[in-house]
C-alpha cells in the first residue's frame, strides 16, 4: 500500500494569472513585487539555520585523558570543554617553536 504525501501540492499560476497578480501588487504600495536584484540576493532559509560558521573551525578527535584531569575540568561547571581547550591552547602558545 502506497502512502500519500501529506504536503499540499503547489499550483503555479498561469502566465495570465501571474500578470493579474503582478498588476494588483503594483497598485498596492505596501506589497510591491521584488526587484530582480532583491531576488538574486535572497538566501534559502536552510542556509540561515543553526550556529554561524566559525572562522576558527575545530576538529573532532577522540582523546583519552586521566580521570583526575576530566574530574577537575568538569568540576569547574558548564563550559568545561571550552576551558580545557583554552588551557591547552595557552600551553601550546608558551612552547618554543
Secondary structure, DSSP 8 states (H G I E B T S, - for coil): ------S-------HHHHHHHHHHHHH-TTS----HHHHHH---GGGG-SS---SS----------HHHHHHHHHT-TTHHHHHHHHHHHHHHHS--
